[in-house]
């Protein structure tokens, strides 16, 4: 009896921890309005070309905002040992879309999302503490990333994560160059949107399907056979495990 109780309680506790991790509220304000938007077709789900993303921003009417991010890495040199750091290049408005703001300093400005003006960086609270001793005077200092100087403008809270939950050490503006603005072939960025309060997921999906068909006509070499999928952020994060987790519980 003791062994049976121990196994039952242990198993129930373990699966409850999994259930809690899967179903706990997303760490963003009004998470039910957040959706991932990606290219799908030719038998796969894929990232988004920068040209498509910019068209989505211009043409949609159901999103309060749409933002993009790309995972990159930088070599940090200068004071201390060189480090290779995981980073995110993000479009202007991404932090605001997710309801996040720096604990020190400020967010990126629209003018900083332009080539030649993008040499600014927001660091994570972890990197700020580990590398710079939580120095409150870090704002305005230059970090040498891949041999170029980036001015520190802010510090993001330690708990902040992008939807894929990877721990990034710093963020810089994505600042699409002219050739990237007309790029429809390479699928290399991730897009996230926040629905307008009055818009439904079905409305957003219908509109984005129409936009995808229009882009396929305008750029058949790149977009023929591709459409757009809009999925709630929670579904993107937990995938198809919800049913399995409930059954196990």
C-alpha positions as CSV (number, residue, x, y, z in Angstrom):
1,X,0.0,0.0,0.0
2,X,2.8,2.4,0.9
3,X,4.6,1.6,-2.4
4,X,1.4,2.1,-4.4
5,X,0.7,5.4,-2.7
6,X,4.3,6.6,-3.2
7,X,4.3,5.7,-6.9
8,X,0.8,7.3,-7.4
9,X,1.7,10.5,-5.6
10,X,5.1,10.8,-7.4
11,X,3.6,10.2,-10.8
12,X,0.7,12.6,-10.2
13,X,3.1,15.3,-8.9
14,X,5.4,14.9,-11.9
15,X,2.6,15.1,-14.5
16,X,1.0,18.1,-12.7
17,X,4.3,19.9,-13.1
18,X,4.2,19.3,-16.8
19,X,0.5,20.4,-17.0
20,X,1.3,23.6,-15.1
21,X,4.2,24.3,-17.4
22,X,2.1,23.8,-20.5
23,X,-1.1,25.6,-19.4
24,X,0.3,28.4,-17.2
25,X,-0.5,31.9,-18.6
26,X,1.9,33.3,-21.2
27,X,4.2,35.9,-19.7
28,X,2.7,38.7,-21.9
29,X,-0.2,41.1,-21.5
30,X,-3.4,39.9,-23.2
31,X,-1.7,36.8,-24.6
32,X,-4.9,35.7,-26.3
33,X,-4.3,38.5,-28.9
34,X,-0.9,37.2,-29.8
35,X,-0.3,35.0,-32.8
36,X,2.6,33.6,-34.8
37,X,2.5,34.2,-38.5
38,X,4.6,32.1,-40.9
39,X,4.9,30.9,-44.4
40,X,3.5,27.4,-45.1
41,X,3.4,25.3,-48.2
42,X,5.2,22.8,-50.3
43,X,4.9,20.4,-47.4
44,X,6.5,22.5,-44.7
45,X,6.1,25.4,-42.3
46,X,8.8,28.0,-42.7
47,X,10.2,31.3,-41.7
48,X,9.3,34.5,-43.6
49,X,11.0,36.4,-46.4
50,X,11.7,40.0,-45.4
51,X,9.9,41.3,-48.5
52,X,6.8,39.3,-47.5
53,X,6.9,40.5,-44.0
54,X,7.0,44.2,-45.0
55,X,4.0,43.6,-47.3
56,X,2.1,42.0,-44.4
57,X,2.8,45.1,-42.4
58,X,1.5,47.4,-45.1
59,X,-1.5,45.4,-46.3
60,X,-3.1,43.9,-43.1
61,X,-6.0,45.5,-41.3
62,X,-6.7,42.9,-38.5
63,X,-3.4,43.3,-36.6
64,X,-2.7,46.2,-34.2
65,X,1.0,45.5,-35.1
66,X,3.2,42.9,-36.7
67,X,6.9,42.6,-35.8
68,X,9.8,40.4,-36.8
69,X,12.9,38.9,-35.2
70,X,15.9,37.0,-36.4
71,X,18.3,35.0,-34.3
72,X,22.0,35.9,-34.8
73,X,25.2,35.8,-32.8
74,X,27.8,38.5,-32.1
75,X,31.4,38.4,-31.0
76,X,31.7,40.7,-28.0
77,X,35.3,42.0,-27.6
78,X,36.9,44.8,-25.6
79,X,37.1,44.8,-21.8
80,X,37.2,41.2,-20.5
81,X,37.5,37.9,-22.4
82,X,35.9,37.7,-25.9
83,X,32.5,36.1,-25.9
84,X,30.2,34.7,-28.6
85,X,26.7,35.8,-27.6
86,X,23.3,34.7,-28.9
87,X,21.3,37.7,-29.9
88,X,18.2,38.9,-31.6
89,X,17.8,41.4,-34.5
90,X,14.3,42.8,-34.0
91,X,12.0,45.1,-35.8
92,X,10.9,48.3,-34.1
93,X,7.8,47.8,-32.0
94,X,8.5,44.1,-31.1
95,X,9.0,44.8,-27.4
96,X,5.9,47.0,-27.2
97,X,3.9,44.4,-29.0
98,X,4.9,41.9,-26.3
99,X,4.2,44.3,-23.5
100,X,7.9,44.4,-22.5
101,X,10.1,47.4,-21.7
102,X,13.7,47.9,-20.5
103,X,14.4,48.1,-16.7
104,X,17.0,50.7,-17.6
105,X,17.1,53.0,-20.5
106,X,14.8,52.9,-23.5
107,X,13.4,50.9,-26.4
108,X,14.6,51.3,-30.0
109,X,13.4,54.4,-32.0
110,X,11.9,54.2,-35.4
111,X,14.8,56.1,-37.0
112,X,17.2,53.4,-35.6
113,X,15.6,50.7,-37.7
114,X,17.3,52.1,-40.8
115,X,20.6,51.0,-42.4
116,X,23.5,53.2,-41.1
117,X,21.6,54.2,-37.9
118,X,21.2,50.8,-36.4
119,X,24.4,50.7,-34.3
120,X,22.5,50.6,-31.0
121,X,22.1,47.7,-28.6
122,X,19.9,46.6,-25.7
123,X,21.5,44.1,-23.4
124,X,19.9,41.5,-21.1
125,X,19.9,42.0,-17.4
126,X,22.1,38.8,-17.1
127,X,24.8,40.1,-19.4
128,X,24.6,43.5,-17.7
129,X,25.3,41.9,-14.3
130,X,27.8,39.3,-15.4
131,X,29.9,41.4,-17.7
132,X,29.4,45.0,-16.5
133,X,28.7,44.5,-12.8
134,X,25.2,46.1,-13.1
135,X,26.8,49.4,-13.7
136,X,24.0,52.0,-13.8
137,X,26.3,54.2,-16.1
138,X,26.3,51.6,-18.9
139,X,23.9,53.7,-21.0
140,X,25.7,55.4,-23.8
141,X,28.8,53.2,-23.5
142,X,30.0,51.4,-26.7
143,X,30.1,47.7,-27.0
144,X,32.3,46.2,-29.8
145,X,30.2,43.6,-31.6
146,X,31.8,41.9,-34.5
147,X,34.4,44.6,-34.5
148,X,31.9,47.5,-34.7
149,X,30.8,49.9,-31.9
150,X,27.2,49.7,-30.8
151,X,25.9,52.2,-28.2
152,X,24.0,50.7,-25.2
153,X,20.6,52.3,-24.9
154,X,18.8,49.9,-22.5
155,X,18.7,46.8,-20.3
156,X,15.9,44.2,-20.7
157,X,14.6,42.4,-17.6
158,X,16.1,38.9,-16.8
159,X,12.7,37.2,-17.3
160,X,12.1,38.5,-20.8
161,X,12.1,35.9,-23.6
162,X,11.0,36.0,-27.2
163,X,8.2,33.4,-28.0
164,X,10.7,30.6,-28.8
165,X,12.0,31.0,-25.2
166,X,15.7,31.0,-26.2
167,X,17.8,33.0,-23.9
168,X,19.4,35.9,-25.8
169,X,22.0,38.2,-24.4
170,X,21.3,41.3,-26.4
171,X,19.1,42.8,-29.1
172,X,19.8,45.1,-32.1
173,X,17.5,46.6,-34.7
174,X,16.8,44.5,-37.8
175,X,17.2,47.5,-40.1
176,X,16.4,45.9,-43.5
177,X,18.7,47.0,-46.3
178,X,17.3,47.9,-49.7
179,X,18.0,44.4,-51.2
180,X,16.3,42.8,-48.1
181,X,13.2,44.9,-48.6
182,X,12.8,43.4,-52.1
183,X,13.8,39.9,-51.0
184,X,11.0,37.3,-51.4
185,X,13.0,34.1,-51.8
186,X,15.0,33.7,-48.6
187,X,12.9,32.7,-45.6
188,X,14.9,33.7,-42.6
189,X,12.9,35.8,-40.1
190,X,10.1,35.0,-37.7
191,X,6.9,37.1,-37.4
192,X,4.5,37.7,-34.5
193,X,1.4,39.8,-34.5
194,X,-1.1,41.2,-32.0
195,X,-4.7,41.1,-33.1
196,X,-6.8,44.2,-32.8
197,X,-9.3,43.8,-29.9
198,X,-12.2,43.6,-32.4
199,X,-10.5,41.1,-34.7
200,X,-10.8,37.4,-34.5
201,X,-8.3,34.7,-35.4
202,X,-10.5,33.6,-38.3
203,X,-10.6,37.1,-39.7
204,X,-6.9,37.4,-39.5
205,X,-6.4,34.1,-41.2
206,X,-8.8,34.9,-44.0
207,X,-7.1,38.3,-44.7
208,X,-3.6,36.8,-44.6
209,X,-4.7,34.0,-47.0
210,X,-5.8,36.8,-49.4
211,X,-2.5,38.6,-49.0
212,X,-0.6,35.4,-49.7
213,X,-2.6,34.8,-52.9
214,X,-1.8,38.4,-54.0
215,X,1.9,38.0,-53.3
216,X,1.9,34.7,-55.2
217,X,0.6,36.6,-58.3
218,X,3.1,39.4,-57.9
219,X,6.1,37.2,-57.2
220,X,5.3,33.8,-58.6
221,X,8.9,32.6,-58.7
222,X,9.2,33.0,-54.9
223,X,5.6,32.7,-53.6
224,X,3.8,30.3,-55.8
225,X,2.6,27.4,-53.7
226,X,3.1,29.3,-50.4
227,X,0.3,30.6,-48.2
228,X,0.3,32.2,-44.7
229,X,-0.7,30.5,-41.4
230,X,-1.8,32.4,-38.4
231,X,-1.7,30.4,-35.1
232,X,-2.3,31.5,-31.5
233,X,1.0,32.0,-29.6
234,X,0.1,29.4,-27.0
235,X,-0.4,26.8,-29.7
236,X,2.9,27.7,-31.2
237,X,4.7,27.3,-27.9
238,X,3.2,24.0,-26.7
239,X,2.5,22.5,-30.1
240,X,0.3,19.4,-30.2
241,X,1.1,18.2,-26.7
242,X,-2.0,19.6,-24.9
243,X,-4.2,16.6,-25.5
244,X,-1.5,14.1,-24.7
245,X,-0.8,16.0,-21.4
246,X,-4.4,16.0,-20.4
247,X,-4.7,12.3,-21.0
248,X,-1.6,11.6,-19.0
249,X,-2.9,13.8,-16.2
